[in-house]
């Protein structure tokens, strides 16, 4: 067995703390160093998790073999480029960047160095998604709903880049490479000064249509996805990791139907229980060692960012059409 990989975490706030906590407990990794722009956060994470507290990003990069980045989105490009230019594999929290130009710079740096760049679209590792994969067959319509109570974290970007991008990445993954041909959206600011609520309708060249809603001013947390295809309907609760497939029975006779159970069978969707972040980090460690490609690479992260920015632009276009200038 190879020696544990020395990993550093840059940004140990709400998300980065969990990255560091998981890495500190993994036998195939050593949480070697942590750094946050707030010294108190750095000191706490180092003290509680047994890592070295670094006084600068540069100090951390000199001590590690790979790095996870959980800083605000607007700093992703700066921090990621510094790590990639040091030839270090990078796990970048989602979204990959705040602009396509920044995303392209990160991808180019990774490809120039031949260094893995993985994007933290954690829902790819969700138990419900893993359980649904064997049953997915050319979805025709997808509904996504992601609601969360207000929290200042993440409000440096619109809700589309903060929350909806998770579902947009999943939809692109289920679209299997089909291009988005039409994007329409509506939304509004409420508390943050940026979009806090948004709804989008996306059509794909394959005929797939997706409808997705995101809000960060809800009273309760909801993460649901429904997938409709020719042979049935999948209902996925991403919050609990559970799902159900209502699969059409073959050769059912309309005249003999009494209720839904005569038409369709209910299949409980189950996958082995596992922490999604733990799976994501273990996947990153394998990619950093060159054992396989990143599960969500830079180009997939860019595609999700591009669609998210198209949704944001569509919201503004819709707003202008309803409130034209003088």
Secondary structure, 3 states (H helix, E strand, C coil): CCCCEEEEEECCCHHHHHHHHHHHHCCCEEEEEEECCCHHHHHHHHHHHCCEECCCHHHHHCCCCEEEECCCHHHHHHHHHHHHHCCCEEEEECCCCCCHHHHHHHHHHHHHHCCCEEEECHHHHCHHHHHHHHHCCCCCEEEEEEECCCCCCCCCCCHHHHHHHHHHHHHHHHHCCCCEEEEEEEEEECCCCCEEEEEEEEEECCCCEEEEEEECCCCCCEEEEEEEECCEEEEEECCCCEEEEEEECCCCCHHHCCCHHHHEEEEEECCCCCCHHHHHHHHHHHHHCCCCCCCCEHHHHHHHHHHHHHHHHHHHHHHHHHCCCC
